[in-house]
Amino acid sequence: MYRILIADDEPIERKVISKKIQEFFPGQTKVFQAENGREAIEIFEREKCDIVLIDIEMPGMNGLDAAERIRGMNRECSIIFLTAFDEFNYAKKAISVKALEYLLKPGSDEELTVVLEEAFRISDEGERRRSSRQVVEEEKREILDGAHSEDVRMNVVAEEIRRYIAGHYKEDLSLQDVAGAMRYSDAYFCKIFKKFFNRSFIVYLNELRIEKAKQMLEDAMRNIKDISSEVGYRDANYFAKVFKRITGVTPSDYRGMALQKKQKQSAEEE
């Protein structure tokens, strides 16, 4: 479960962002709130947060100074600035603390979702690096303890989850939907999913959908907006953002490259 800290001196702003996060990523996050920079540092250190969304202009210690202290405590956490001030000095300082993003208020839901998904990916990678040696030792102990049969059972569960998602990825699918189908609690399912697939549910689902979209894009007759809907995205613009984040190019650019590759192959065969 991702531990997220929201630091903003406006209670309503904190409440709105917290509610959005819980709606967009149900069962996947635990949100903490701070009303100023000093409180943000205290909560971050105490709760071991993975992600920080922090305002810049706050009483006492501002968000930039707090972020600098937080970066000193944790080099891997994702820091996201949320501010109404579009000033170069602020942006320059944000770069110095290696912030993941600098979002201007009021931002769109899509912007917030995309940057949080990236923060989740970074958190997953960090967790894999930290636990790599521990995993090796655990695997050795499982073998010594005769845990082979349990491994086989869990591999069967993983394959069932994979098949269920493959059969429903076109729908408005959530972690709760799959957990319910597998008859697991949301928290336990979230835990075993990461163990099976080495990524969060939302990252896995997006990667699967984009792979399916890439196949469809090779057909020049198919409309990109229709493709986005067919792979489970209700908003074509959001689909385009996710596609570019994962592949590095827009859907239309990918289609162009795929068609050029086909033409080249045809020419070589002739």
N, C-alpha and C positions, 0 to 999 in steps of 0.2 A: 504494500500500500504506500503510495507516494505521500510524503509529509510536506505540506505546503504552508508557508507563512505569508500572510497578507499584512503589510504595514502601511497604514494610511490614517491620518488624523481625523478623517471624516467617517463617522460610524456607519452612515448610510452607504457610502462607497464600499466599505469593507463588507457589509452585509450583502450588497448586490453581487460583488465579485465572488464571494463565498458561495452564494446560492447558484450562480452560473456554473461554477466549477463542479459542484455536486450534481447539478442537472446534466452537464455534459459528460461527466465521468463517474456515474453512480457506482458506489462500492469500491472505488479505486483510490480514493484520496482521504486524507485526514487534514483538515484545515485549522490553522491557528491564526489568531489575530493580534496585532499590536497597534497602538495608537501613536507611537513616536519611535524615533531611531533607537533610543536606549532600551526601550522595552523590546524592540525587534531583536536586538543583539542578545538580550537575556533569554527570550523565548527560543531563538534559533539554537543557542548553545544547549539549553536544557532539553529541548524536544528533538534535537538532531535532525533538523529539516533538510529536505533534498532540494527544495525550490523556494525562492523568495520573490514575491511580487511586492515592490516597494515604491511608494510615492517619494518625490524628491523634497518638496516643500512641506516640512513638518516642524512643529515647535521643538525647542531643545536641540537635539542632534538631528540634522537633516538626513534624508535618505542616502545621499551620496557618501557622507561620512560613515553612516551605519553600514552601507554596502562594502566600503573599504575594510572595515573591521571584520565583517562577516567573511569576506574573501580571504582575509588573513587566517581565519579559523578553519576554512574549508575551501580548498582549491577546486573541488569538483562540483560544488553546488551550482545550480543555475539561478542567476540573478536577472530578474526582468523588471525594468523600470516602467512605472505607469505615472505619467505626468501630463499636466496641461501646458507645460512650458516647452516650447520648441526653440531652444537656445543652443548655440554652438558649444558654449562652455560646459553645459550640462552633458551634451552628447559626448564631448571630449573626455570628461571625467568618467562617463559610463564605459567608454572604451578602455580606460586605464584599469578599471576593476574587472575587465573581461566579462561584461554583462552579455547575456544571451540575446536580449532584445531591448529596445527603447520604444515603448508604445505611447502614443499621444492619446490623451483623453478627449472626448469619449471615443474609445475604440470599438470596433465591430466584434461581434461574437466570433466570427470566423478568424479574425486575427488572434484573439485570445486562445481559441481552440488549437490553431496551428502551432503557436509558440509553446503551448503546454505539451502538445504531443512530442515536439522536439525535445523539450526538457525531460519528458518521460524516457525518451530513447537514450538520452545522455545518462540519466540516472540508472537505467538498466545496464548500460555498458560499464559504468563505474562499479556497479554491484557485481557484475561478472568478473571484473578484474580483481576486486577485493576478495572474492570467494573462490577463485580458481584453485588455490592450494588447498583450501578447506574441502572443496568438492572432491579432489583427488583422495584426500585422507578418508573422507566419508565413504567413498566408493570401496576403498580397500577394506574398511571395517565391515561394510555390508557383505562383501564377499566372504570375509572370515567368519561372519555371523550366520552364514548360510541364507543370505537374503535374495538369492537368485530368483526364487519363485515369486517373491513380491515384486521384483523388477519386471518380470514377465507380465504380471497382472497390471501393473501401472502402465506398461507399454501398450497394453490392450486398451486401457482407458484413454491414453493419449490418442490412439488411432480412432477411437469412437468420437472424441472431441473434434479431431481433424475432419472426419467425414461429416459430422453435423454442420460445422461451419461451412464446408465446401458445398453443402446442400442448401444453405440458407443465407449465404453472404449477400445475395441480391436483395434481401429484405432489410427492414429497419432493425438490424440485429444488435442486441446489447449483451453485455457480460451476464446480466441477470437472466436473459433468455436461455443462454447456453447452460449456465449453472443450474437453472431449473430443469432443463431437459436431461441433464446428467444426474439430477437429484443431489446436488451439493449446495452448501451454503455459499453465498457470494464471496465471503472472506476466504473460505477453504479453496474454492475454485480458483480464485485469483492467485493463491499461493501455488497450487499445483500447476496452473497454466504456465506461470513463469518458469517452473522447474522443467516442464516438458519442452517448451518452445523457446526458452531463453529470451523472451521479450514479453511485453504486456499484451493483453487481449486486443486493445485498440490498435497498437502498432502492427500486430499480426494480421488483423482484419484489413487494415489499410493496405498492407503489402500484398495480400491476396487479391484484393479488389483491383489494385493497380496492375498486377500481373495479368489478370483477366482482361482489363481494359487495353493493355498493350497488344494482346492477341486480336481484339476486335478492331483496333485502330489500323491494323494492316489491311483491312478491307476499306478501300477508298470510298465505297458507296454508303458506308454507315455514318450517320450524323453523330458528331462528338457529343452533343447534348443528350442524344438518345443513349449513347454508350454509358455516359455518367449515371443515368437513371438505371440502366440494366445491371450495373455492377454495385448498386446500392446507395448512390449519392443523390439526394433530393435536390441539391443545389449544384448546378454545373460550375459555378465560379469556385466553390469550395473544392469540388473535384479537381479542377485545374490547379489549385494551390497545392493540394496534397500530391498530385501527380508530379508536379515540378519539384517539390521537396524531396520526393523519393527517387525520381529518375534524373533530375537536373535539367530537364527540358519540359516545355509545354506539350500538351497532347497533340496539338497541330504540328509542332516541330518534330515530335517523335514519329508521327504519321509520315511526314515528308521524308525523314531519314529511312524509314522502313520501306517506303515505296522505291526510293533510290537504290536501296540495297537489292530489292527484288529485280529491278530493271537491269542492274549490273550483272546479277547472277544469270538472268535470261540471256543477256548479250554474250556472256562467256560460254554458255551452253551451246549457243548457235555457232 
